[in-house]
Amino acid sequence: KLGNETIKAELGRASWRLLHTMLARFPEKPSPDERDALKSYIYLFGRLYPCGECASHFRILLQRYPPQTSSRDAASQWGCVVHNAVNERLGKEIFDCGTIADKYHCGCAEEDEKKKK
Ligand code: FAD
C-alpha cells in the first residue's frame, strides 16, 4: 500500500511538472490551432491519466474549471487553479498563483535565443 502511494505521488509530481511547464511555454498569443491543441491535450490527459481515481476527479474539475487557452497567462493561471483544487481535496497547502511565472523552466532558453538570431 505504501509502495503504491509513493508511486502515485511520484507520477503526480512528474505530471504536474510537465503540465505547468507546458503551460508556461504556451504561446502568449496562440493561434486557433494552438488553442485547440492545448484544449484537446488537457481533455485527453483527463481521459488517459493512468491513476483512474485521479483522472475521474480531474474530469469533474474540468467541468467546473474549463481549460483556459486564450494566452500563456490564462493557461498558466488555469493550471495553478486546478492544481490548487486537487491540493485542497488532498489537504495540501494552497500555492500562491501570483508567483507561478517564475517557477517553471524547461531548460530550453538557449534554444530560443538561437531562434531569435
Ligand atoms: P504536488 O501536488 O505533486 O506538487 C508538486 C510541486 O508543484 C509542489 O511541491 C509545488 O512546488 C508545486 N505546486 C503545488 N501547487 C501548485 C499549483 N497550484 N500550481 C503550480 N505549482 C504548484 N493524488 C491522490 O492521492 N489522489 C488524487 O485524486 C489525485 N489526483 C490527481 C490528479 C491529477 C491530474 C494529477 C496530476 C495528480 C493527482 N494526484 C492525486 C497526485 C497529487 O496531486 C500529488 O501530485 C501527489 O500527492 C504528490 O504531492 P506533492 O505534495 O509532492 O506535490
Backbone and ligand atoms as CSV (ligand in chain L), in Angstrom:
chain,resi,resn,atom,element,x,y,z
A,1,LYS,N,N,0.850,-1.220,0.000
A,1,LYS,CA,C,0.000,0.000,0.000
A,1,LYS,C,C,0.876,1.257,0.000
A,2,LEU,N,N,1.868,1.259,0.892
A,2,LEU,CA,C,2.786,2.411,0.936
A,2,LEU,C,C,3.468,2.561,-0.428
A,3,GLY,N,N,3.883,1.433,-1.002
A,3,GLY,CA,C,4.533,1.434,-2.317
A,3,GLY,C,C,3.671,2.105,-3.362
A,4,ASN,N,N,2.406,1.729,-3.408
A,4,ASN,CA,C,1.507,2.323,-4.397
A,4,ASN,C,C,1.315,3.816,-4.175
A,5,GLU,N,N,1.204,4.223,-2.916
A,5,GLU,CA,C,1.035,5.657,-2.629
A,5,GLU,C,C,2.271,6.437,-3.080
A,6,THR,N,N,3.444,5.835,-2.888
A,6,THR,CA,C,4.691,6.509,-3.301
A,6,THR,C,C,4.740,6.679,-4.819
A,7,ILE,N,N,4.355,5.627,-5.512
A,7,ILE,CA,C,4.379,5.683,-6.974
A,7,ILE,C,C,3.349,6.694,-7.485
A,8,LYS,N,N,2.183,6.712,-6.863
A,8,LYS,CA,C,1.119,7.649,-7.256
A,8,LYS,C,C,1.580,9.091,-7.068
A,9,ALA,N,N,2.274,9.339,-5.936
A,9,ALA,CA,C,2.769,10.689,-5.650
A,9,ALA,C,C,3.857,11.097,-6.654
A,10,GLU,N,N,4.731,10.152,-7.008
A,10,GLU,CA,C,5.787,10.463,-7.993
A,10,GLU,C,C,5.197,10.761,-9.358
A,11,LEU,N,N,4.222,9.958,-9.731
A,11,LEU,CA,C,3.530,10.196,-11.003
A,11,LEU,C,C,2.877,11.579,-10.980
A,12,GLY,N,N,2.272,11.928,-9.852
A,12,GLY,CA,C,1.617,13.224,-9.720
A,12,GLY,C,C,2.616,14.372,-9.866
A,13,ARG,N,N,3.732,14.281,-9.158
A,13,ARG,CA,C,4.748,15.361,-9.225
A,13,ARG,C,C,5.279,15.521,-10.634
A,14,ALA,N,N,5.575,14.383,-11.292
A,14,ALA,CA,C,6.102,14.436,-12.665
A,14,ALA,C,C,5.061,15.035,-13.609
A,15,SER,N,N,3.808,14.643,-13.407
A,15,SER,CA,C,2.743,15.095,-14.312
A,15,SER,C,C,2.465,16.584,-14.144
A,16,TRP,N,N,2.415,17.022,-12.882
A,16,TRP,CA,C,2.190,18.452,-12.645
A,16,TRP,C,C,3.332,19.259,-13.235
A,17,ARG,N,N,4.558,18.757,-13.071
A,17,ARG,CA,C,5.710,19.493,-13.603
A,17,ARG,C,C,5.586,19.649,-15.117
A,18,LEU,N,N,5.278,18.540,-15.773
A,18,LEU,CA,C,5.123,18.602,-17.231
A,18,LEU,C,C,3.995,19.566,-17.604
A,19,LEU,N,N,2.859,19.427,-16.943
A,19,LEU,CA,C,1.717,20.271,-17.302
A,19,LEU,C,C,2.035,21.757,-17.079
A,20,HIS,N,N,2.551,22.101,-15.897
A,20,HIS,CA,C,2.828,23.527,-15.619
A,20,HIS,C,C,3.916,24.064,-16.557
A,21,THR,N,N,4.917,23.229,-16.874
A,21,THR,CA,C,5.994,23.700,-17.752
A,21,THR,C,C,5.444,23.930,-19.163
A,22,MET,N,N,4.596,23.022,-19.597
A,22,MET,CA,C,3.992,23.181,-20.919
A,22,MET,C,C,3.163,24.472,-20.984
A,23,LEU,N,N,2.417,24.750,-19.919
A,23,LEU,CA,C,1.576,25.952,-19.898
A,23,LEU,C,C,2.440,27.217,-19.829
A,24,ALA,N,N,3.571,27.126,-19.124
A,24,ALA,CA,C,4.480,28.279,-19.009
A,24,ALA,C,C,5.138,28.601,-20.357
A,25,ARG,N,N,5.143,27.619,-21.276
A,25,ARG,CA,C,5.755,27.785,-22.597
A,25,ARG,C,C,4.709,27.947,-23.692
A,26,PHE,N,N,3.452,27.936,-23.318
A,26,PHE,CA,C,2.384,28.081,-24.310
A,26,PHE,C,C,2.510,29.489,-24.912
A,27,PRO,N,N,2.210,29.658,-26.208
A,27,PRO,CA,C,2.380,30.987,-26.809
A,27,PRO,C,C,1.599,32.079,-26.071
A,28,GLU,N,N,2.197,33.270,-26.024
A,28,GLU,CA,C,1.494,34.391,-25.416
A,28,GLU,C,C,0.271,34.769,-26.240
A,29,LYS,N,N,0.451,34.631,-27.576
A,29,LYS,CA,C,-0.697,34.882,-28.476
A,29,LYS,C,C,-0.927,33.640,-29.337
A,30,PRO,N,N,-1.628,32.650,-28.791
A,30,PRO,CA,C,-1.787,31.383,-29.515
A,30,PRO,C,C,-2.711,31.520,-30.732
A,31,SER,N,N,-2.431,30.727,-31.759
A,31,SER,CA,C,-3.327,30.653,-32.921
A,31,SER,C,C,-4.524,29.782,-32.536
A,32,PRO,N,N,-5.609,29.845,-33.334
A,32,PRO,CA,C,-6.753,28.969,-33.055
A,32,PRO,C,C,-6.333,27.499,-33.009
A,33,ASP,N,N,-5.410,27.105,-33.878
A,33,ASP,CA,C,-4.947,25.713,-33.885
A,33,ASP,C,C,-4.190,25.364,-32.601
A,34,GLU,N,N,-3.367,26.275,-32.128
A,34,GLU,CA,C,-2.631,26.035,-30.881
A,34,GLU,C,C,-3.590,25.960,-29.689
A,35,ARG,N,N,-4.601,26.799,-29.721
A,35,ARG,CA,C,-5.589,26.766,-28.631
A,35,ARG,C,C,-6.338,25.440,-28.622
A,36,ASP,N,N,-6.679,24.997,-29.830
A,36,ASP,CA,C,-7.360,23.709,-29.970
A,36,ASP,C,C,-6.506,22.556,-29.469
A,37,ALA,N,N,-5.221,22.616,-29.804
A,37,ALA,CA,C,-4.292,21.545,-29.419
A,37,ALA,C,C,-4.205,21.457,-27.901
A,38,LEU,N,N,-4.100,22.603,-27.246
A,38,LEU,CA,C,-3.986,22.586,-25.778
A,38,LEU,C,C,-5.262,22.049,-25.141
A,39,LYS,N,N,-6.393,22.515,-25.652
A,39,LYS,CA,C,-7.671,22.064,-25.105
A,39,LYS,C,C,-7.793,20.541,-25.246
A,40,SER,N,N,-7.477,20.019,-26.423
A,40,SER,CA,C,-7.545,18.559,-26.640
A,40,SER,C,C,-6.597,17.840,-25.700
A,41,TYR,N,N,-5.382,18.377,-25.585
A,41,TYR,CA,C,-4.376,17.739,-24.724
A,41,TYR,C,C,-4.923,17.595,-23.298
A,42,ILE,N,N,-5.515,18.669,-22.796
A,42,ILE,CA,C,-5.996,18.658,-21.410
A,42,ILE,C,C,-7.135,17.649,-21.232
A,43,TYR,N,N,-8.076,17.642,-22.170
A,43,TYR,CA,C,-9.183,16.679,-22.045
A,43,TYR,C,C,-8.688,15.242,-22.197
A,44,LEU,N,N,-7.735,15.022,-23.101
A,44,LEU,CA,C,-7.186,13.667,-23.274
A,44,LEU,C,C,-6.379,13.252,-22.037
A,45,PHE,N,N,-5.673,14.207,-21.462
A,45,PHE,CA,C,-4.954,13.969,-20.204
A,45,PHE,C,C,-5.956,13.467,-19.143
A,46,GLY,N,N,-7.111,14.113,-19.077
A,46,GLY,CA,C,-8.153,13.707,-18.129
A,46,GLY,C,C,-8.719,12.327,-18.425
A,47,ARG,N,N,-8.653,11.906,-19.679
A,47,ARG,CA,C,-9.142,10.567,-20.014
A,47,ARG,C,C,-8.096,9.493,-19.796
A,48,LEU,N,N,-6.833,9.847,-20.072
A,48,LEU,CA,C,-5.790,8.820,-20.131
A,48,LEU,C,C,-4.868,8.802,-18.915
A,49,TYR,N,N,-4.995,9.771,-18.020
A,49,TYR,CA,C,-4.107,9.806,-16.851
A,49,TYR,C,C,-4.177,8.441,-16.158
A,50,PRO,N,N,-3.009,7.808,-15.925
A,50,PRO,CA,C,-3.043,6.397,-15.541
A,50,PRO,C,C,-3.521,6.078,-14.119
A,51,CYS,N,N,-3.707,7.066,-13.252
A,51,CYS,CA,C,-4.347,6.788,-11.955
A,51,CYS,C,C,-5.840,7.056,-12.168
A,52,GLY,N,N,-6.625,5.999,-12.223
A,52,GLY,CA,C,-8.035,6.109,-12.615
A,52,GLY,C,C,-8.852,6.987,-11.685
A,53,GLU,N,N,-8.600,6.855,-10.388
A,53,GLU,CA,C,-9.312,7.647,-9.376
A,53,GLU,C,C,-8.974,9.134,-9.566
A,54,CYS,N,N,-7.681,9.407,-9.797
A,54,CYS,CA,C,-7.246,10.806,-10.005
A,54,CYS,C,C,-7.898,11.365,-11.267
A,55,ALA,N,N,-7.900,10.553,-12.338
A,55,ALA,CA,C,-8.434,11.001,-13.623
A,55,ALA,C,C,-9.921,11.325,-13.494
A,56,SER,N,N,-10.666,10.504,-12.760
A,56,SER,CA,C,-12.105,10.785,-12.700
A,56,SER,C,C,-12.380,12.038,-11.873
A,57,HIS,N,N,-11.584,12.280,-10.831
A,57,HIS,CA,C,-11.732,13.552,-10.106
A,57,HIS,C,C,-11.351,14.725,-11.008
A,58,PHE,N,N,-10.294,14.515,-11.783
A,58,PHE,CA,C,-9.827,15.596,-12.659
A,58,PHE,C,C,-10.901,15.953,-13.704
A,59,ARG,N,N,-11.591,14.948,-14.226
A,59,ARG,CA,C,-12.649,15.219,-15.220
A,59,ARG,C,C,-13.782,16.039,-14.599
A,60,ILE,N,N,-14.069,15.801,-13.336
A,60,ILE,CA,C,-15.095,16.614,-12.659
A,60,ILE,C,C,-14.589,18.055,-12.523
A,61,LEU,N,N,-13.296,18.197,-12.195
A,61,LEU,CA,C,-12.711,19.544,-12.094
A,61,LEU,C,C,-12.772,20.277,-13.433
A,62,LEU,N,N,-12.595,19.537,-14.527
A,62,LEU,CA,C,-12.623,20.168,-15.854
A,62,LEU,C,C,-14.004,20.746,-16.176
A,63,GLN,N,N,-15.035,20.137,-15.590
A,63,GLN,CA,C,-16.379,20.705,-15.806
A,63,GLN,C,C,-16.522,22.016,-15.038
A,64,ARG,N,N,-15.922,22.035,-13.853
A,64,ARG,CA,C,-16.018,23.249,-13.022
A,64,ARG,C,C,-15.058,24.335,-13.503
A,65,TYR,N,N,-13.893,23.899,-13.976
A,65,TYR,CA,C,-12.862,24.845,-14.442
A,65,TYR,C,C,-12.472,24.482,-15.870
A,66,PRO,N,N,-13.250,24.905,-16.874
A,66,PRO,CA,C,-12.900,24.563,-18.259
A,66,PRO,C,C,-11.523,25.132,-18.622
A,67,PRO,N,N,-10.734,24.401,-19.403
A,67,PRO,CA,C,-9.383,24.856,-19.772
A,67,PRO,C,C,-9.396,26.256,-20.387
A,68,GLN,N,N,-8.459,27.082,-19.953
A,68,GLN,CA,C,-8.334,28.449,-20.476
A,68,GLN,C,C,-7.153,28.494,-21.437
A,69,THR,N,N,-7.407,28.837,-22.670
A,69,THR,CA,C,-6.369,28.720,-23.698
A,69,THR,C,C,-6.119,30.024,-24.452
A,70,SER,N,N,-6.674,31.156,-23.950
A,70,SER,CA,C,-6.582,32.383,-24.746
A,70,SER,C,C,-5.181,32.993,-24.756
A,71,SER,N,N,-4.349,32.659,-23.748
A,71,SER,CA,C,-2.992,33.199,-23.691
A,71,SER,C,C,-2.160,32.338,-22.744
A,72,ARG,N,N,-0.844,32.562,-22.772
A,72,ARG,CA,C,0.042,31.861,-21.836
A,72,ARG,C,C,-0.382,32.118,-20.394
A,73,ASP,N,N,-0.675,33.384,-20.117
A,73,ASP,CA,C,-1.018,33.744,-18.743
A,73,ASP,C,C,-2.322,33.070,-18.312
A,74,ALA,N,N,-3.317,33.114,-19.184
A,74,ALA,CA,C,-4.610,32.499,-18.848
A,74,ALA,C,C,-4.442,30.995,-18.619
A,75,ALA,N,N,-3.652,30.352,-19.477
A,75,ALA,CA,C,-3.452,28.905,-19.370
A,75,ALA,C,C,-2.688,28.558,-18.089
A,76,SER,N,N,-1.629,29.339,-17.790
A,76,SER,CA,C,-0.829,29.061,-16.594
A,76,SER,C,C,-1.645,29.249,-15.319
A,77,GLN,N,N,-2.446,30.300,-15.305
A,77,GLN,CA,C,-3.272,30.555,-14.114
A,77,GLN,C,C,-4.324,29.457,-13.956
A,78,TRP,N,N,-4.876,29.020,-15.079
A,78,TRP,CA,C,-5.843,27.911,-15.024
A,78,TRP,C,C,-5.167,26.664,-14.410
A,79,GLY,N,N,-3.950,26.367,-14.873
A,79,GLY,CA,C,-3.229,25.191,-14.357
A,79,GLY,C,C,-3.010,25.296,-12.858
A,80,CYS,N,N,-2.701,26.492,-12.408
A,80,CYS,CA,C,-2.467,26.721,-10.982
A,80,CYS,C,C,-3.765,26.511,-10.191
A,81,VAL,N,N,-4.855,27.011,-10.731
A,81,VAL,CA,C,-6.144,26.882,-10.040
A,81,VAL,C,C,-6.585,25.413,-9.942
A,82,VAL,N,N,-6.463,24.658,-11.026
A,82,VAL,CA,C,-6.895,23.243,-10.928
A,82,VAL,C,C,-5.970,22.455,-10.008
A,83,HIS,N,N,-4.673,22.742,-10.047
A,83,HIS,CA,C,-3.754,22.053,-9.140
A,83,HIS,C,C,-4.129,22.397,-7.685
A,84,ASN,N,N,-4.468,23.662,-7.439
A,84,ASN,CA,C,-4.890,24.037,-6.079
A,84,ASN,C,C,-6.179,23.322,-5.670
A,85,ALA,N,N,-7.072,23.096,-6.617
A,85,ALA,CA,C,-8.315,22.371,-6.292
A,85,ALA,C,C,-7.972,20.942,-5.864
A,86,VAL,N,N,-6.988,20.332,-6.537
A,86,VAL,CA,C,-6.534,18.986,-6.137
A,86,VAL,C,C,-5.844,19.081,-4.769
A,87,ASN,N,N,-5.002,20.089,-4.593
A,87,ASN,CA,C,-4.329,20.283,-3.287
A,87,ASN,C,C,-5.350,20.367,-2.155
A,88,GLU,N,N,-6.394,21.122,-2.404
A,88,GLU,CA,C,-7.409,21.333,-1.379
A,88,GLU,C,C,-8.073,20.005,-1.012
A,89,ARG,N,N,-8.421,19.238,-2.043
A,89,ARG,CA,C,-9.092,17.961,-1.790
A,89,ARG,C,C,-8.194,17.004,-1.023
A,90,LEU,N,N,-6.881,17.079,-1.307
A,90,LEU,CA,C,-5.940,16.169,-0.641
A,90,LEU,C,C,-5.421,16.744,0.684
A,91,GLY,N,N,-5.896,17.931,1.061
A,91,GLY,CA,C,-5.470,18.537,2.315
A,91,GLY,C,C,-4.050,19.090,2.264
A,92,LYS,N,N,-3.614,19.495,1.053
A,92,LYS,CA,C,-2.271,20.057,0.908
A,92,LYS,C,C,-2.326,21.580,0.914
A,93,GLU,N,N,-1.121,22.184,1.046
A,93,GLU,CA,C,-1.024,23.642,1.053
A,93,GLU,C,C,-1.478,24.230,-0.281
A,94,ILE,N,N,-2.086,25.411,-0.204
A,94,ILE,CA,C,-2.507,26.118,-1.420
A,94,ILE,C,C,-1.328,26.951,-1.922
A,95,PHE,N,N,-1.079,26.853,-3.224
A,95,PHE,CA,C,0.065,27.516,-3.853
A,95,PHE,C,C,-0.332,28.941,-4.248
A,96,ASP,N,N,0.593,29.891,-4.105
A,96,ASP,CA,C,0.328,31.282,-4.493
A,96,ASP,C,C,0.509,31.437,-6.010
A,97,CYS,N,N,-0.602,31.548,-6.734
A,97,CYS,CA,C,-0.559,31.566,-8.203
A,97,CYS,C,C,0.113,32.823,-8.761
A,98,GLY,N,N,0.272,33.838,-7.933
A,98,GLY,CA,C,0.956,35.054,-8.378
A,98,GLY,C,C,2.431,34.823,-8.674
A,99,THR,N,N,3.006,33.745,-8.147
A,99,THR,CA,C,4.445,33.505,-8.312
A,99,THR,C,C,4.745,32.467,-9.397
A,100,ILE,N,N,3.722,31.987,-10.087
A,100,ILE,CA,C,3.924,30.826,-10.954
A,100,ILE,C,C,4.798,31.136,-12.181
A,101,ALA,N,N,4.763,32.383,-12.643
A,101,ALA,CA,C,5.523,32.722,-13.854
A,101,ALA,C,C,7.026,32.495,-13.676
A,102,ASP,N,N,7.518,32.589,-12.432
A,102,ASP,CA,C,8.962,32.429,-12.189
A,102,ASP,C,C,9.365,30.986,-11.941
A,103,LYS,N,N,8.413,30.108,-11.758
A,103,LYS,CA,C,8.727,28.798,-11.206
A,103,LYS,C,C,9.071,27.721,-12.228
A,104,TYR,N,N,8.429,27.727,-13.388
A,104,TYR,CA,C,8.558,26.586,-14.297
A,104,TYR,C,C,9.412,26.912,-15.520
A,105,HIS,N,N,10.571,26.248,-15.571
A,105,HIS,CA,C,11.512,26.445,-16.671
A,105,HIS,C,C,11.686,25.122,-17.399
A,106,CYS,N,N,11.988,25.185,-18.703
A,106,CYS,CA,C,12.111,23.947,-19.472
A,106,CYS,C,C,13.568,23.598,-19.736
A,107,GLY,N,N,14.495,24.511,-19.423
A,107,GLY,CA,C,15.897,24.250,-19.757
A,107,GLY,C,C,16.175,24.447,-21.229
A,108,CYS,N,N,15.272,25.123,-21.930
A,108,CYS,CA,C,15.461,25.304,-23.380
A,108,CYS,C,C,15.604,26.776,-23.753
A,109,ALA,N,N,15.974,27.626,-22.796
A,109,ALA,CA,C,16.116,29.058,-23.064
A,109,ALA,C,C,17.152,29.325,-24.158
A,110,GLU,N,N,18.246,28.527,-24.150
A,110,GLU,CA,C,19.313,28.712,-25.147
A,110,GLU,C,C,18.800,28.502,-26.557
A,111,GLU,N,N,17.954,27.510,-26.669
A,111,GLU,CA,C,17.351,27.183,-27.956
A,111,GLU,C,C,16.560,28.383,-28.493
A,112,ASP,N,N,15.814,29.040,-27.606
A,112,ASP,CA,C,15.032,30.204,-28.004
A,112,ASP,C,C,15.938,31.352,-28.441
A,113,GLU,N,N,17.040,31.524,-27.725
A,113,GLU,CA,C,17.999,32.574,-28.085
A,113,GLU,C,C,18.514,32.356,-29.500
A,114,LYS,N,N,18.822,31.093,-29.825
A,114,LYS,CA,C,19.337,30.760,-31.161
A,114,LYS,C,C,18.316,31.096,-32.230
A,115,LYS,N,N,17.058,30.795,-31.940
A,115,LYS,CA,C,15.990,31.037,-32.917
A,115,LYS,C,C,15.871,32.521,-33.237
A,116,LYS,N,N,16.095,33.359,-32.223
A,116,LYS,CA,C,15.953,34.812,-32.396
A,116,LYS,C,C,17.012,35.362,-33.333
A,117,LYS,N,N,18.212,34.733,-33.325
A,117,LYS,CA,C,19.342,35.263,-34.100
A,117,LYS,C,C,19.162,35.045,-35.607
L,1,FAD,P1,P,2.392,18.094,-5.904
L,1,FAD,O1,O,0.959,18.425,-5.666
L,1,FAD,O2,O,2.710,16.951,-6.801
L,1,FAD,O3,O,3.085,19.416,-6.451
L,1,FAD,C1,C,4.441,19.392,-6.890
L,1,FAD,C2,C,5.011,20.778,-6.705
L,1,FAD,O4,O,4.286,21.683,-7.513
L,1,FAD,C3,C,4.868,21.328,-5.304
L,1,FAD,O5,O,5.903,20.911,-4.485
L,1,FAD,C4,C,4.865,22.817,-5.526
L,1,FAD,O6,O,6.192,23.295,-5.659
L,1,FAD,C5,C,4.198,22.950,-6.865
L,1,FAD,N1,N,2.778,23.308,-6.754
L,1,FAD,C6,C,1.892,22.985,-5.782
L,1,FAD,N2,N,0.692,23.506,-6.056
L,1,FAD,C7,C,0.812,24.159,-7.226
L,1,FAD,C8,C,-0.082,24.907,-8.024
L,1,FAD,N3,N,-1.355,25.090,-7.660
L,1,FAD,N4,N,0.383,25.435,-9.171
L,1,FAD,C9,C,1.658,25.269,-9.539
L,1,FAD,N5,N,2.563,24.586,-8.831
L,1,FAD,C10,C,2.143,24.037,-7.684
L,1,FAD,N6,N,-3.251,12.038,-5.744
L,1,FAD,C11,C,-4.142,11.379,-4.974
L,1,FAD,O7,O,-3.762,10.783,-3.966
L,1,FAD,N7,N,-5.484,11.387,-5.283
L,1,FAD,C12,C,-5.968,12.039,-6.384
L,1,FAD,O8,O,-7.174,12.008,-6.658
L,1,FAD,C13,C,-5.040,12.717,-7.222
L,1,FAD,N8,N,-5.449,13.344,-8.351
L,1,FAD,C14,C,-4.525,13.877,-9.196
L,1,FAD,C15,C,-4.941,14.437,-10.408
L,1,FAD,C16,C,-4.024,14.935,-11.319
L,1,FAD,C17,C,-4.493,15.490,-12.616
L,1,FAD,C18,C,-2.634,14.887,-11.006
L,1,FAD,C19,C,-1.621,15.396,-11.994
L,1,FAD,C20,C,-2.218,14.358,-9.807
L,1,FAD,C21,C,-3.138,13.850,-8.884
L,1,FAD,N9,N,-2.738,13.301,-7.664
L,1,FAD,C22,C,-3.658,12.685,-6.862
L,1,FAD,C23,C,-1.338,13.428,-7.205
L,1,FAD,C24,C,-1.201,14.645,-6.289
L,1,FAD,O9,O,-1.759,15.821,-6.877
L,1,FAD,C25,C,0.271,14.973,-5.975
L,1,FAD,O10,O,0.995,15.101,-7.182
L,1,FAD,C26,C,0.972,13.948,-5.108
L,1,FAD,O11,O,0.195,13.690,-3.953
L,1,FAD,C27,C,2.370,14.459,-4.679
L,1,FAD,O12,O,2.168,15.661,-3.958
L,1,FAD,P2,P,3.280,16.697,-3.537
L,1,FAD,O13,O,2.913,17.168,-2.171
L,1,FAD,O14,O,4.642,16.123,-3.726
L,1,FAD,O15,O,3.128,17.944,-4.501
